[in-house]
Amino acid sequence: MRRGWVAATAAVAAGLGAAALGGASSAQTATPVTVSFTTVGTATYTVPAGVCQVSVDARGGAGASGEGTGGLGGDAAATLTVTAGQVLQVNVGGAGGAGSANTGGTGGSNGGAAGGNATGDSIGGAGGGGASDVRTGAFTTADRVVVAGGGGGGGNSGNINNANGGGGGGTNGVAGTATSNGTSGGGAGTQGGPGGMGTVAVGNNGNDGVGAAGGAGAAASGTIGAAGGGGGGFFGGGGGASGLIAIGGESDVGGGGGGSGFTPTGTGLTAAVNHGDGSVSITSTVGVGCSTTTTTAINASFTG
């Protein structure tokens, strides 16, 4: 509430200043200025003087590929009302890591989950991508105002190569796929909650997404067949499952689910568009979106 009061006070003052100059406009053609954040991790952005709104375009990190393809990161675009000097926190999500011998790939920074471990020198599942976001206030996950979801990691089945990770949101993420009907990929993060774990009748279930973080992929239930991890997001995606085909043999596996995205209006969200690490760009133009209240309008509100 206090932020709105300060903004309203500034608008009135601007109107009075214009009236003192005889109503002459001092506006000039302003050039948009874009600041791009492409390094994975946390940074800050201070709103420049004379700026009242900024346009944000965030892209989530992609999930890594195994035998199954990793899901691409989502895109979130929004216009935010701000005040000069306000500090925004920017978090750029990382791409998931590929699995290696016996070891699942790492999850991308900002919520991506690890792929499942393998055995017998087979390759672990791929990690999910991390979300990219912009935060205000205390910079907690509850203070996120723009979120682009990360993609889920692909699975390594040693069997059929379609255990794909789901794309990041978007309004919702996309669920991971699996190599058979008996095994499921991780569920997608939505606007209401994280994606559920991939499940299987015989073998290892994946892990549920937890809040903004994805769930880890299941470890191989045979000598090969590790699942992909879920992507981070407004809510994270679940990890894929690993179903046992034969003792000591191959496994059916699932890819990780993608995380969901978020904007204040629920618009400007597109699923599965970004390869590699995430990014955030913030564009500002001096004077755009600022109040043009005049003394005439103020006096009219106090007639009688």
Secondary structure as GFF3:
##gff-version 3
##sequence-region A 1 304
A	DSSP	alpha_helix	2	20	.	.	.	ID=ss1
A	DSSP	beta_strand	33	37	.	.	.	ID=ss2
A	DSSP	beta_strand	41	46	.	.	.	ID=ss3
A	DSSP	beta_strand	53	59	.	.	.	ID=ss4
A	DSSP	beta_strand	73	81	.	.	.	ID=ss5
A	DSSP	beta_strand	87	92	.	.	.	ID=ss6
A	DSSP	beta_strand	132	135	.	.	.	ID=ss7
A	DSSP	three_ten_helix	141	143	.	.	.	ID=ss8
A	DSSP	beta_strand	144	148	.	.	.	ID=ss9
A	DSSP	beta_strand	203	204	.	.	.	ID=ss10
A	DSSP	beta_strand	242	244	.	.	.	ID=ss11
A	DSSP	beta_strand	251	253	.	.	.	ID=ss12
A	DSSP	beta_strand	269	274	.	.	.	ID=ss13
A	DSSP	beta_strand	279	284	.	.	.	ID=ss14
A	DSSP	alpha_helix	295	300	.	.	.	ID=ss15
###
